[in-house]
Amino acid sequence: AATLAPMRGPMPSPLPREIHKWLQSLDLSFVVKNPKRDLANGFLVAEMMSRYYPKDVNMNTFENGTRLAAKIDNWEQLFKLFKRKELPISKHEIDAVIHCSGDSATELIFHLYQVLTKKTVKLFAPQPTAEAKPAYMRDTAAKRLKDNDIARVQDNIERTIKAIDTLGAYHDERRQLKAMEAPLLIQAHRQNRTVARENYDVSSKEEVQDSLQMSEVRVKALSASAVTLQGRGFKAPDGSQSKAANVKAELLKSVGSPATSVGALASMQQPALFVKPASDIMRPLVQNIVQESPELAKVIDVRKDVVASFMEQCRDGAPAAGSTELEQWLQEVEKTSERVFDTLSDRAKLLVDTLTKSPPEFWKVWSTFQPALTDFPETSPVFGRAVKLFKSIGHYMREADAPLTQQLISEVGLPSLARELARSPEKRECLCEVIYTFTQEDTLNHLLVLRALKDKLGNKTPVYISCLSYFISLDARMGLLDEHLLDLYIYYALMAMQSPQPRIRVAGISILTTISMETTQHHSSIIALIPTFHDLARDEWWEVQAQLLLLSAQLLGSVMPSRRPDSASGDDGTVSASSKVGEGLDPMLDPDEVRQTLFDIVKHLFVVGASKNVLQVGLSALPHLLRDNVDLMLTYVTVLMEQPPEYRQRLLLPDPEGQEGLTFTRKTYVRGNASRMYEERCISQLWPHLDVAKALARKLDPSKLEYLELPHLEVLLASLPEQFQEELADEWLHLYDKVACGGAASAVAAPAPQTKSYIFDALLDPELNSMAAAFIKRFWTCPNEHIAETSAERSRKPLLQALAELYSHRARPKVAEAAVVQFLREMRRGCPQPVQILITSSVESFRETMPNEYRSSTLSTVL
C-alpha cells in the first residue's frame, strides 16, 4: 500500500475504484469527472468536509464560482478548518489546486481520502516507456521556463528560485539522456566506420545507401558538415560524380572525426556544460577564515554550504548566554565578517568568469550576500564591507561584459535594492554607488538604469527624488551631466521643491546645488527660480535652510564682480577666471538685482542665533565671498567664534589625514536617517587671511574686552598665512601692533583712549599660553626681515609689562613661570639677532626695575 505523502510522479488516471466508491457515498452535488477542474474552486472539497464535520462547515458561506476571488475565499475557509482539525494539508497543496497545476487535484483527493477515512489506497503507478522521445520532440529549456506555475508566482525571489530548480531538473534530465544514448551512438559510429572501409561497387551504391540510412536527427546534427562536403565533390572511378556516394562516404568519415558531436561525445570524460560554481570558488576562502574562529566554527551548519551557513550566523545566529557572552560573540562575528568580506573583495576577480557566463550563479551570489545590505545598519562595519564587495564585483564584471552586467543589476539587483532604498534612507548614498558600479559609464545607460529604478519604485516618487540627489553627484564626478541628464534632474528638482515633505525639498535643492557646482549651462534656469528660493528661506526645517545656503553661495560665486582667491593664501589679489560677472547669466536678468536677492537670502539664514548646523554649513560654503564684503565678513567672524569649540576647530585645523591642498571631510549633523552628509572644509586655507584678521581686530574693543578668549586666539592664529607677502608687510605689522602691542606704534598719529596688549596678556594665561606663543613666534621668526625686526622692536614694552605681571601678586590665573621662561629661552637661541637683543634687554631691564622679583625667579637661565 502506498500513501500519498511519499508518492511523486504521475498519478493514476482514471481514479481508482475505491476513490470513486468513496466519492459516491458522500452524495456530492455533482460527480467528479475532471478533478483538476471540479476541485479548483474548493466547493466540492467543502461538501466533502461538511459530511465529516457538519457543525463546522456552513455551505452557505461557499460560492460555486470560477472567479479567482471566490476560489481564494473558499480555500481560505477550508484552510482554517484544516488547521483547526489538525489535518496535514498545506497551503502549497491548495495553491497548486487553485491554479490547476499538474496532478495536484488528484493528489489532494488521495490525501483527503487518507486523512478522513484513515485508509490507504493501493496504487500501481504506470511503468515509464523504455523508448525515449526523439530529440526534435523533447522540451527545450525555454519551453520548460514558460510554465504557468512559474509565471504565476508573485514574489520575484521565489519565482527565480522555482525557475532555477526547473532549469536544474531539465539539465539533469539531459545528462541522463546523453548518458543513455552515448553507448548507442558509439556503437553506431563503429559500425559505420567498419562499413566505410569496404570497397563499394558502383552497381550497389544505392543498395549500400539504403542499408546504411541514418536517422533524420543525426543528419541534422551534422548538416553543416554535410553541406560543406557536398561542395567539394567526389569523383567516381569513371570520372563521373556520384552525389549520393559522395555525401555518404564523407558523412561516414565525418562521424569518425572528433570535431563532430558524436566523435567528441565518445572521447569526452565529463560534459563541460557548466562553469565552476561560485560557491566552490568562495568556499575555501571563507572556510579558512571561519576555522580560525573556534566559537564560530562550532555553530556553522556542516550540512549546508559554508558561505550560506556563515551568512545565516552573521544575521541571526547568537548563543543563549548573558549580555557579556553575547557581546563577545557579536564582536567575534563582526570581526570575522569583516575579514571574510575583505578577502572576497580582494579575490572578486576570481568570480567574474562564473558570474558573467552563468546568470543563475550571479543570482545565487547576490541572494547570499544581499542580506548584509539589508539586515545590518548603515553604521555597521559589515554593511560597509558588503558595499565594498559588491562594488568590486561590479567593477570587474563591467570590465568583462558591461552590457550583461547592467542587465543583471537591472533584473536581479534592482528589485531588492529598490525595497531597501525605500526602507532605509541612511543607506541610499551607498546603495546608489553600488547600482552605478554595475552600470555602463555613459549617459544613455545611466538614463536606462534610472528609468528602471523608477519602475521598480512604482509610485514612491519621494524616494526616487532622494536617490536622484545622490546619483547626480556620481554623474557629475564621471563628467556625464549632458543636457539629457540635466533635464531629468531639473524636472524632478522642481517637483521636489513644491513637496510638503521637508526631506524631499532638501533633496530638490541639493540637486540644483550640484548642478550649479558642476556646470554653468543651466545657471540662468536656476537663477530664474530665485523667487521660489526666497520663499524657502522662511522654511523652518534646518536642512532646507542649509541646502538653500549652499545653493545661494554657489550662485553668488557666478555673479560676483569681486576678486576671488586662486591660491590657498588668498592674499595675492589676483582675479579668478571663473569670477567673471554673470558668467552663464541670462542677459535679460539684472546681475545687481540677482546679487542683492541672493545676499538677502544669505543674510536671512546666516545670522548669530540660527541653528548651529546651518551655520556650520554656511561657514564652509561662504569663504570665497568674504573678500570686499565687509558686512558679511564681520558676521562670518562673529558666527565662527560663537560656534561650539569642536565645530569651530574642525573648520580651522586641517585634517591630519587629508591630502595636501584643499581638504574636506564629510559629516552628518543629526543621528539617525534624517540628515544628509555635508562637506566641512578647512576654511583657513580658503579665506582671505588679512581681511579675516582685520575683521577680528576690529571686534577687539578694550572698553568691553579685558582679555582674549579661546575663540579669539583660535581664529586669530588661523588667520595667519603660511607665508607673509612682502607687499602686505606693513598691513600685517599694523595688525600685530594692534593685537599684541596695544597700538603703541600708531598712537602717535591717533592716540587711543585705552589700549591692551592682548597677545602678551594671553601669554600669561594657562589656557591660551601655547597659542599666544605660536602667534608671537610667527612674527619674530618670519623670513621677511622687515616683519621680524619691526615686530620685535615694537614688542619691547608689552614684553616687559608681561614679565612684571607674571611676578606680581595680583589675583589672576597665571601660567607657570617655567612655560614663559622656556619660551624666552627658545626665542633667544633660535631667532634672528633683533629678537635676541630684545629678550636680553627686556630681562636686564626687569632685573634693574624689579631686583627682588628677579632674584626669586629663574630668568637668569635665559641670559
NUDREN-40056 format. One record per residue: z, y, x of N, C-alpha, C in turn. Coordinates in steps of 0.1 Angstrom, whole numbers, plus 5000, padded with zeros to 4 digits. Layout:
ZYXZYXZYX ...
END
This chain:
500049885009500050005000500050125009 499250225005499150345013499550465004 500350545010500750665003499850785007 500050895000499151005002499451085015 500751095018501151185029500451155042 500451025046499750995059498250985058 497750985046496350955045495451075048 494451055056493451155059492051095058 491151175055489751125054489251125039 488151055036487551065023488450985013 488651045001489350984990488450894982 488950794975488050704967487550784955 486350754952485650814940484850704933 485050684920486050754911487450714914 488350774906489750744907490050604904 491150544911491450404908491950384894 491950264890492250224876493650264872 494650244882495950274879496150424876 495450514883495550654881494950694867 493850624864493250654851494150614839 494850494841495750454830496950544829 497350594841498550694840498150824833 496950874837496551004830496350984815 495750864811495650844797496950834789 497950784796499250764790499950904788 499551004795500151134794499551214782 498451164776497951234764497651374767 496751404777496451534781495451594771 495251734772494351804763492951754764 492551724776491151674778491151574790 490151494791490051384801489751444814 490351394825490051434838488751364843 487651434843486351374848486051424862 486251554864485951614878487251674882 488051604890489351664894489251804901 488251824909488051944916487952064906 487252044895487052144886488252154876 488652034871489652024860491052074864 491352054877492752084881492852224888 491752294889491752414897492652524891 492652534878493552644872494952604870 495252474872496652434871497152404857 496252424847496752404833497052254830 496152164835496352024833497551974841 497852024853499051994860500252034853 500152154846501352194838501552104827 500552044820500751954810501351824815 500951784827501551664833503051684835 503351804841504751834843505551844830 504951894820505651904807506051764801 505251664805505551534799506851474806 507151524819508251474826509451564825 509151694823510251794822509951894811 510051834798509751914786510552044785 511752044789512652154788512352264798 511752234809511452324819510052384819 509152334811507852384811507452434797 507052554796506652614783505152634784 504352554777502952564778502352694773 503152774766502652904761502453004772 503152974783503053074795501953044804 501152934801500052894810498752924803 497752974810496453014805495352914810 494652864801493552764805492252844807 492252924818491053004821490552984835 489453054838488853034851489053164860 489653264855489953384864490853344875 490653404887491453384898492953424895 493053534888494453584885495153484876 494453424867495053324858495453194866 494553154875494853034883496153064892 496153184898497353214907498653214899 498553274887499753284879500253144874 499353064870499752924866500352854878 499752854889500252784901501552844906 501752974905503053024909504152974901 503952964888504952904879505252754883 504152684885504352544889505052534902 504752614912505352604925506852634924 507252724915508752744913509352624907 508652554898509152434892509252324903 508252314912508352214922509552234931 509752354934510952384943512252354936 512252394923513552374915513852224914 512752144912512951994911512851924924 512752004935512651944948511551844950 510351874945509151794946508451844958 508051754968507451794980505951824979 505751934972504351984971504352124977 503452144987503452274994502452374989 502552494993501552594989500252574995 500252505007499052475013498152385004 498752284998498052194989497552264977 498452354972498052434960496852524963 496952594974495852684978494552614979 494552494985493252424986492752384972 493652344963493152304949492552424942 493252544943492752664936491352694941 491052674953489652714959488752594960 489152484953488252364952487752314965 488752304974488452264988488352114989 487252054993487151914996487651824985 488451724990489151634981490551664978 490851794979492251844977492751814963 491951824953492351794939492751654937 491851564943492151414942493451384949 493651444961494851414969496051464961 495951574954497051624946497451524935 496351464928496651374918497451254923 497051204934497751094941499151134944 499351254949500651294953501551304941 501051364930501751374917502151244912 501251144912501551014907502650954915 502650974928503650914937505050974934 505151104933506451174932506951164917 506051154907506551144894506851004889 506050914894506350774889507050684899 507250744911507950664922507150534925 505850544923505050424926503950464936 503350364942502250394952501050314947 499850364952498650304948497950244960 497450124958496750054969495350114970 495150174982493850244984493050164994 491750154991490850095001489750195004 490050255016489150365020487750315023 486650385019485350335022485050325037 484450215041484150195055483050295059 483250365070482150455075480950375080 479850435077478550375081478450375096 477950265101477750255116476650335121 475650365113474450445118474750595117 474650655129474850795129473650875124 473850995120472751075115471851115126 470551125124469651185134470051325138 469651365150470051495155469651605146 468451595140467951705132468751715118 469551615115470251615102471751655104 472151665117473551695120473851845118 475151875115475552015113475552085127 475252205126475352295138476752365137 477052425149478352495149478352615139 477252675138477152795129477452745114 476852635111477052585097478452545094 479152485104480552455102481352575100 481052685108481852805107481552885094 480452845087480252915074480952845062 482052785065482752715055483552815046 483452795033484152885024485752885026 486252765031487652755033488052845045 487152885054487452975065487353115060 486253145053485953285049486953335039 487553255031488453305021489853345026 490153305038491453335044491553485047 492553555041492553705042493053745056 494053685061494653725074493653695086 493353795094492353775104492853675115 494153675118494553575128494453435123 494953415111494853275105493453235104 492553325100491153285098490553255112 490953325122490453295136490953165141 492253135138492753005142492052895135 491852905122491152805115489752785120 489052895123487652885129487652815142 488652845151488752785164489052635162 489952595153490152455151488952385146 488152445137486952385132485952365143 485852475151484852465163485252355173 486552345175487052245184486752105179 486952085165486651955159485151925160 484352025159482952005160482551955174 483052025184482751985198483251845201 484451815196484951675198484051575192 483551605180482551515174481351495182 480851605187479651605196479851515208 481051535214481251455226481351305223 481951265211481951125207480551075205 479751155198478351105196477551085209 477751185218477051165231477551045238 478851025237479350905244478850775238 478550775225478050655219476550645222 475850755223474350745224473950735239 474850765248474450765262473950625267 474650515264474150385268472750345262 472550385249471250355243470150435249 470450565253469450645259469150595273 470150555280469950505294469050375293 469450285283468650165282467250195279 466950285270465550315266464850375278 465550455286464950515298464550405308 465350305310465050205319463850115314 463850085301462750015296461450085297 461450215295460250295296459750305310 460750315320460350325334459650195338 460150075333459549945337458149935331 457949985319456649985313455650075321 456150185326455350275333454750225346 455350115352454850065364453649975362 453449925350452349835347451049915347 449949835351448649895351448049875337 447849995331447249985317445749965318 445249875310443849865308443349965298 442150025301441650125292441450085278 441049955276440849905263442149885255 443249875262444549855255445449985255 444850095258445650215259446350255245 445550245234446050275221447150175217 447050045221448049945217449349975225 449250005238450450035245451050165240 450250255235450850385230451650355217 451050265209451750235197453050155199 453050065209454249985212455350065219 454950175225455950255232456250385225 455950385212456050515205457550555205 457750685208459150735209459450805196 460750815193461150885181460851035182 460751095170460451235170461451325176 462751285175463751365181463651375196 463351255203463251255217462051335222 460951325214459851405218460151555217 460851595207461151735205462051785217 462951695221463851735232463051765245 461951705246461151715259459851785256 459751855245458451915241457952015251 458852095257458452195266457752125279 458352015283457751945295456451885291 456351835279455051775274453951875274 454251995269453152095268452752135282 453652145291453252175305452452075311 452751945308452051835314450651825308 450551855295449251845289448251945295 448752055299447852155306447252105319 447952015326447551965339446351875338 446351795327445251695325445451575333 444651465329444751335336443451265336 442951225347441551165347441651015348 440850955339440750815339439850765351 439850635354439050585365437650615363 437150625351435650655349435450805350 436450885353436251025354436551105341 436651035330436951105317438451125316 438851215307440251245305440651185292 441851115293442351055281443651125278 443651205267444751295264446051215260 445851105252446951025248447650955260 446850895269447350825280448050925290 447451045291447951145300449351185295 449451215282450751255277451851145278 451451025275452350905276452850885290 451950885299452350855313453250965319 452851085316453651195321455051205314 455051165301456351165294457251055301 456750935304457550835310458050885323 457250955331457651005344458751115342 458551195332459451305329460851245325 460851135318462151085313462951035325 462350985336463050945348463451055357 463051175354463451295362464851345358 465651375368467051425365467051565359 465851635359465851765353465751755338 465451645332465451635317466851605312 466951625299468251605292468751455294 467751365292468151215293468551185307 467751225317468051185330469351255335 469551375331470751445335472051375329 471851335316472951265310473351135317 472351065322472550935328473350955341 473151065348473851085361475051175360 475351225348476451315346477751245346 478751295354480051235354480951285342 480851415339481651475328480851595323 480751605309479951715303480551845307 479751935312480252075316479952165304 480552135293480252215281481152345280 482352345287483252455285483652505299 484052635299484652695311486152645312 486652675324488052635326488952725317 489852655309490752735300491552835308 491852945301492653055307494053005309 494552915301495952865302496052785315 494952715319495052635332495152725344 494552845342494552945353495853005355 496453045343497753115343498953025345 498852895341499952805342500652805355 499952775366500652765379501252895383 500653015380501153135384502553165377 502553135363503753155356504853055359 504452935361505352825363506152845376 505452895386506152915399507253025398 506953125390507953235388509153185379 508753115368509853065359510752975366 510252885375511152795381512152855391 511852975395512753045404513953105396 513853095383515053135374515553015368 516652955373517152825367517552835352 518152955349518652965335517452965325 516353035329515153045321514452915321 514352845332513652725333514252615324 515552625321516252525313515752535298 515452655294515152675279513652675276 512852665287511352655284511052525278 510352525267509952405260508852335267 509152215273508152145281507052085272 507252075259506252025250505152125248 505352245251504352355249503852405262 502752475261502252545273503252635279 503452635292504552715298504352865295 503052915294502853055292503353095278 502953015268503253035254504853025252 505352925258506852905257507553015264 507053065275507753175282507753305273 506553335266506453445258507453435246 507553315241508553295230509953335234 510353285246511653315251511853465254 510753535258510853675260511053755247 510453705236510553775223511953745216 512253625214513453595206514353485212 514153445224515053345229516253405236 517453365231518653415237519753315235 520653285244521653185242522753235233 523453145227524553185218525753205227 525953325231527053355241527653495238 528653525245529253655243528353775248 528853895247528054005250527654015265 528653975273528353975288527253875292 527353755287526353655289525053695284 525053755272523753795265523153905273 523853995278523354105286522754055299 523453955306522953895318521653825315 521653755304520453675300519253765298 519453875291518353975288517854035301 518754065310518354125323517554025331 517953895330517153795337515753775332 515653775318514353765312513453885315 514054005314513354125317512754125331 513654085341513254085355512153985357 512253865351511253755352509953805346 510053865334508853915327508054015335 508754105341508154205350507354135361 507954035367507253965378506053885373 506153825361505053745355503853845352 504153955346503054045342502454105354 503254145364502754195376501854095384 502253975384501453865391500153845383 500153845370498953825362498053945363 498654065364497854185366497054185379 497754135390497154135403496054025404 496253915395495253805395494353805383 494253925377493453935364491953895367 491553915379490153895382489753745380 490753655382490553515380490253475366 490653555357490453525342489053575337 488453655345487253725339486153625335 485853535344484753435341485053355328 486253315326486653245314486553325302 487053445303487153535291485753585287 484853605296483553655292482653545288 482853425292482053315288482553245275 483753265272484353195260485253295252 484653355242485453445233486653385228 486653255224487953195219489053195229 488653185242489653195253490253335254 489353435251489853575251490853595240 490553535228491453545217492753475220 492753365227494053295230494853385239 494253445249494953525259495553645252 494653705243495153825236496253795227 496253685219497253655210498553605217 498353555229499553515237500353635242 499753735247500453855253500453975244 499753975233499754085224501154115218 502054015216503454045211504154135221 503854135234504554215243504254365240 503154395234502854525230503454565217 503854475208504354505195505854475194 506354375201507754345199508754415208 508254475219509054545228508954695226 510054775228509954915226509154985237 508755105235507955175245508655195258 510055205257510855235269511055105277 510754985272510954865279509954845291 510454795302509554775313508554665310 508954575301507954465297506754525290 506954625281505854685275504954755285 505554825294504754895304503954795313 504554675316503854575324502754515316 502954495303501954435294500754535293 500954655292499854755291499054745305 499754735316499154725329498254605329 498754495324497954365324496754375316 496754435304495654445295494654545301 495154645308494154745314493454675326 494154595333493554525344492454425339 492854355329491854255323490654335318 490854445311489754525305488854575316 489454625327488654685338487754585344 488254465347487454365354486454305344 486854285331485854235322484754335319 485054465319483954565317483054565329 483554535341482654525352481654405351 482154295346481354175345480454185333 480854225321479954225309480554335300 480054455302480654565294480354555279 479154525275478954515260479754405254 479954285260480754185254482154225254 482654295264484054335265484354435253 483454525251483654615240483654545226 482754455225482654375212483954295210 484554245221485754165219486954255215 487054375221488154455218488054515204 486754535199486554585186486854475175 486454355178486654245168487954175169 488454155181489654075183490954165185 490754275193491954355196492254465186 491254535181491554645172492354615160 492154505153492954475141494454475144 494854415154496354415157496754545163 495954605171496354735177496354845166 495554835156495554935145496854935138 497354815135498654795129499754855137 499754835150500754885159500655035160 499455085161499255235162499855305149 499755235138500355295126501855285125 502355175131503755145130504555215141 504055235153504855285164504155415170 504455535166503855655171504055675186 505255625191505555645205504655565214 504055465209503155375218501755415217 501355515209499955545207499155585220 499855665228499055705240498755585249 499655495251499455375260498355285253 498455265240497555175233496155235233 496055365232494755425233494055405246 494855415257494355385270493855245271 494555145265494155005265492854995258 492655055247491355045239490255095248 490455215254489355275262489055195275 490055125280489755045292488754935289 488754885277487754775273486454835268 486254965267485155035261484155085272 482955075270481955125279482055275281 481955325293482255465295481055555293 480655575280479655675277479955725263 479355835259479655895246479455815234 478255745234477855665222478855555220 479255485230480155375228481555415225 481955525230483255585226483255625211 482155675207482055715192482055585184 481355475188481355355181482855295180 483555305191484955245190485855335182 485655465182486455555174486155525159 484855505156484455465142485055335138 485055235147485655105144487155115141 487855195149489255215147489555285134 488655385130488855445117488655345106 487755255107487555145097488855055096 489355025108490554935108491755005102 491855135104493055205099492955235084 491755235079491555255065491855395061 492755415051493055545046494155615053 494555565065495655625073495055735082 494555835076493955945084494856015093 496156035089497056105098497256025111 497355885110497455805122496155825131 495055825124493755835132493755965139 494156075133494156205139495056215151 496256155149497156145160496556065172 495855955169495255885180494155965187 493356045179492356125185492956225194 494156275192494756375201495056315215 495156185215495256115228493856075234 492956025225491655985230490956105237 491156225231490356345237490756375251 492056345254492456365268491756265278 491556145273490856045281489356075282 488756125271487356165272487156285281 488056375281487956495290488156445304 489056355307489256305321487956235326 487256175317486056105321484756195321 484956315316483856405315482856375305 483256325293482356275283482356365270 482956485271483056575260481756645257 480756585252479556645248479656695234 478556755229478556815215478956715204 478556595206478756495195480256465194 480856435205482356405205483156535201 482656645206483456775203483356805188 482156775182482056795167483056705160 483156585164484156485158485556545159 485956575171487356615174487656745166 486756845167487056975160487156955145 486356865139486356845125487756795121 488256695128489556635124490656725128 490456815139491556915142491757015131 490557065125490657155114491357085102 491056965100491656895089493156875091 493556855103494956835106495756965105 495157075108495957205107496257245093 495557185084495857205069496857105064 497257005072498056895067499556945064 500156895054501556925051502556855061 502056765069502956695078502956765091 504056805096504156885109503556805121 503756675121503256595133501756595133 501156605121499656605121499156745125 499856845121499456975126499656985141 500656925146500856925161499656855167 499156745162498056665168496756755167 496556825156495356905155495357015165 496457085167496557195176496357135191 496957025193496756955206495356925209 494556885199493156855202492456985206 492657095199492057225202492457275216 493757245219494157295233493457215244 493257085242492557005252491057055253 490457085242489057135242489057265250 489957355247489957485254490157475269 490957375273491157355287489957295294 489157215287488057135294486757205293 486457285283485157335281485157475275 484257565278484257695272483157705261 482457585259481357585249481857615235 483057575232483557595218484657695217 484857785227485857885227485657975215 484458015212484158105201484658045188 484357915186484657845174486257835173 486957815184488357805183488957945181 488458045188488958185186488758235172 487658185165487458225151488558175142 489358085147490458025139491758105141 491758215148492958285152493758325140 493158365129493958395117494858275112 494258155113495058035110496158025120 495858045133496958035143498058135139 497758255135498758355133499658305121 499058235112499958185101500858075106 500257995115501057885120502157925129 502058055134503158105143504458115136 504458115122505658125114506157985111 505457885116505957745113507257715120 508157655113509557635118509657505126 508657425126508657295134508457335149 509457295157509357345171508157295179 507657175176506557125183505257195179 505157235167503957315163503957445171 505157505172505257635180504857605195 505357495200505057465214503557445216 502857365207501457345209500657475207 501157555197500457685195500557775207 501757775213501957855225501057805237 500857675238499957625248498557665245 498057665233496757695229496457845231 497457925227497258075229497258115243 498058055252498058085266496758045272 496157925268494857885273493757975269 493758015257492658105252492858245258 494058295260494258425267493658415281 493758305288493158295301491658315301 491058295290489558305290489158445286 490058535281489658665276490458775283 491258735293492058835300491158905311 491259035312490459105322491259125335 492459075336493259095348492958995358 493559015370493358925381494158795379 493558685384494258555383494358495397 495458445401495558385414494758265416 494158255428493358135431494158045440 495158095446495958015456497357995451 498057905458499457885455500258005456 499958095466500858205469500658305457 499458325452499258415441499458565445 499458605458499758745461498558805469 497358735469496258785477495458885469 495658895456494958995448493558965445 493058845448491658815445491458785430 490258785426489858765412489158625411 489658545402489158415400487858425392 486958335395485658335389485758295374 486858225371487058185357487758285349 488058405355488858505348487958615342 486658595342485758695336486158725322 485958855318486358895305485558825294 486158755285485558705274484558595277 484758515287483858405290483758315279 482558285274482458195262482758255249 482958395249483358455236482158505229 482258495216481158545207481058695208 479758745211479658895212480058965200 480058905189480458975176482058995176 482758925184484258945184484659045194 485659125191486159235200487159165209 486959165223487859105232489259165231 489359295230490659365229491459315217 490759305206491459265194491859115195 491059035201491358895203492658885212 492658955223493758955233495058995226 494959105218496159155212496659065202 495858995194496258895184496958775191 496358735202496958615209498258655216 498358785221499558825227500658835216 500258885204501258885194501858755190 500958645191501458515188502458465199 502058495212502958465223504258535222 504258665219505458745219506358695207 505758645196506458605185507258465188 506558385196507158255199507958245211 507558325222508258325235509258435235 510458405230511458505229512858445232 513758515238515058465241515758425227 516258305227516958255215516058155207 514858145211513958035205514357905210 513757795205514057665209513857645224 514857585231514657565245513457485248 513057395239511857305242510657395242 510557485231509357575231509357665243 510457715247510457805259510157735271 510557605273510157525284508657505285 508057475274506657465273505957595277 506457705272505857835275506057875290 507157835296507357875310506357795319 505957685315504957605322503457655320 503257715308501957755304501557895307 502557985309502258125310502158195324 502458125335502458185348501158265351 499958205347498758275351498458405343 499358435333499158555325500158665330 501058645339502058735343501658855350 500658835359500258955367499759065359 500259185362499859315355500259315340 501159225336501659225322503159245323 503659365324505059395328505959345317 505659375304506459325293506659175293 505559105294505558965294506358915307 506258975318506958935330508458945328 508859055323510359075321510858975311 510158945300510558845291510558705297 509558685305509458555312510658525321 511058625329512158615339513458595331 513658675320514858655312514958525306 513858475300513858345294514158235304 513558245316513758145327515258135331 515858255332517258255336518258205325 517758215312518658175301518458025298 517457955304517257815302518457735308 518757615302519757525308519457495322 520457485331520257465345519257345348 519357235342518557125345517057155341 516857225330515557265326514957365336 515757465340515257565350514857505363 515757415368515557355382514357265382 513957205371512757115371511557205373 511557325368510357415370510357485383 511457515389511557595401511357505414 511857385413511757295425510557205424 509757195435508657105434509056955434 508256875427508656735426508556665440 509656605445509556545459508556435459 508356365448507356255448505956295444 505756425441504456465437503556485449 502256505446501256525456501256675461 500656695472500656835477499856925468 500157045468499457145459500157155446 499357175435499957195422500357065416 501657055415502156925410502656945396 502756845388503456845375503956715371 504956715362505456585357505356595342 505456485335505356475321506656435315 507156515305508456495299508256495284 509256425278509356425263510756485260 510856585251512056665249512856605238 512356515230513156465219513056315219 514256245219514256105219513656045206 513155925207512555855196511055875196 510455865184508955865183508355995178 509256095178508756225172508056315181 508256305194507856405203506656355212 505856445215504756415225505256445239 504356405249504656435263504056575267 504856645274504456775279504556785294 503556865299503556875314504456995318 505256955328506157055334505657085349 505157205351504557235364505657315373 505457305385506257385395505757525394 506457615386505957745384506057835397 506957795406507057875418505857865427 504957765424503657755431502557825423 502857875411501757925403501858075400 503058125400503258265395502958365407 502758495403502658605413504058635419 504358595431505658595437506358735437 505558825442506158955444506459025430 505559005421505859065407507058995401 507258865403508458805397509658855404 509658875417510858925425511159065420 510159145418510359285414510959285400 510459205391511059195377512459155378 512859065386514259015387515059135393 514559195403515359305409515559425399 514559445390514659545380515859515370 516159395369517259355359518659365365 518659385379520059395385520559535384 521459545374522059675371523459675377 523759755388525159745394526259785384 525859865374526959905364527259795355 526459695353526759585344526959455351 526359435363526459305370527159325383 528359275385529159285397528659195408 528459065404528058965414526858895408 526058835417524958755412525458625407 524758565398525058435392523958325397 524258205394523358095399521958115394 521658145382520258165378519558275386 520258385389519658495397519158445410 520058375417519758325431518658215430 518658125420517658025419516258085418 516158185408514858245406514458335418 515358405423515058495435514558415447 515258305450514858225461513458155458 513158115445511958055442510758155442 511158285441510058395441509558425455 510158375465509658395479508458315482 507358365487506258285490506458205503 505558105505505658035517505458115530 504558215529504258305540504158445534 504758545540504658685536503358735541 502558805533501358865537501558995543 500859025553501159145561500959275553 499959275544499659405537500759425526 501559325523502659335513504059345520 504059355533505359355541506359465536 505759585535506659695531507259675517 506559615508507059595494508159485495 507959385503508959285504510259335510 510059425520511259485527511959575517 511259645508511859725498512659645489 512159525485512859435476514159385483 513959345496515159295504516259405505 515759525507516759635508517559655495 516859625483517459655470518459545467 518159415470518959305465519959265476 519759295489520559245499521359365506 520859485506521459595514521959705504 521759685491522259785482521459905482 520159895486519260015486519560115496 520160075507520560175517519460255523 518360185526517160245532516460345523 516460315510515860405501516760515495 518060515499518960605494518760745498 518060765510517760895515516860975505 515860895500514860965491515460975477 516160875473516760885459518060815459 519160875462520460815463520860755450 521360625450521760555438523160585435 523560605423524960635419525860525423 525460395423526260285427525360175432 525660115443524860015449525659895452 524959775453525659645455524759565465 525459505475524859415484524959275479 524059255469524259125461524159005470 523158995479522958875486524158845496 524658955503525758925512527058895505 527158955492528258915484528158765480 526958725477526758585473526958495485 526858545497527058465509528558415510 529458495503530858455503531258375491 530358355482530658275470530558125473 531558045469531457895472530257825466 529757875455528657805448527357855453 527257985457525958045460525758065475 526658015483526658045498525357985504 524957865500523757805507522557875503 522357915490521157975486521058115492 522158185492522158325498521758315513 522358215520521958195534520558165536 519958085527518558055528517658175525 518058265516517358385513517358475526 518458495532518558585543517758525555 517858395556517158325567515658345566 515158345554513658355552513158495557 513958595557513558725562513858745577 515058695581515358715595514458625604 514058515600513158425608511758435604 511358535597509958555593508958565605 507858495605506858515616506358655618 506358735607505958875607507058955614 506859005626507859065634508459195626 507559265619507959385612508959355602 508759245594509759205584511059155590 510959075601512159015607512959125613 512359225621513159325628513759425618 512959465608513459565599514559515590 514359385585515359325576516659305584 516559275597517859255605518459395607 517759495610518259625612519059675600 518459655588519059705576520159615571 520359505577521459415573522759445580 522759535590523959565598525259595590 525059705581526159745573526659645563 525759585555526259485545526859355551 526359325564526959205570528359245575 528659365580529959405584530859405572 530359455561531159465548531559325544 530559225545530859095541531959025549 531959055562532958995571534359055568 534359185565535659245561536159185548 535259165539535659105526536058955528 535458885537535858745539537258735544 537758825552539058815558540058905551 539658965540540559045532541458955523 542459015517543358935508543058955493 541958995490541559015476541558885469 541958885456542058765448540658735442 539858665450538458625446538158495453 537458405445537058285451536058305463 536458245474535658265486535258135493 534158135500533758025507534658005519 534657885524535457855536534857935548 535757975557535358055568534357985577 534557845578533657765586532157775582 531957795569530557805564529857925569 530558045569530058165573529858165588 530858125595530758115610529658025614 529457915608528357825612527057895609 526857965598525658035595525358145606 526358225610526158325620525858255634 526458145637526158085649524758035650 524257975639522857925639521858035640 522158145633521258265633521158325647 522358325654522358395667521658305678 521658175676521058085686519558065683 519158065670517758025667516858135662 517358255662516558365656515958455667 515058545663514558645673515658735679 515258805689516258885696516858995687 516159065678516759165670517959105661 517758985657518758925649519958885657 519758835670520858805679521658935682 520959045684521659175687522459215674 521859195662522559235650523859155649 523859025651525058945649526158975659 525658995672526559025682527259155680 526459255677527059395675527959395662 527659315652528459315640529759245642 529759135650531059065653531959155662 531259225672532059315681532659435673 531859485664532359595655533559555647 533459425642534559375634535859355642 535659315655536759295664537459435667 536659535668537259665671537959725658 537359715647537959775635539059695629 538959565630540059475624540459375634 541259415644541559325655542459215651 543459235642544359135637543559015630 542759055621541958955614541058885624 540458955634539658885643540358785651 541658815656542358715664542758595656 542958605642543258495634542058415629 540858465633539558395628538958315639 537858255636537158175646535758245650 535758375648534458445650534158445665 535158425674534958425688533958315692 533858215684532858105687531458145685 531258255678529858295675529258365688 530158435695529658515707529358425719 
END
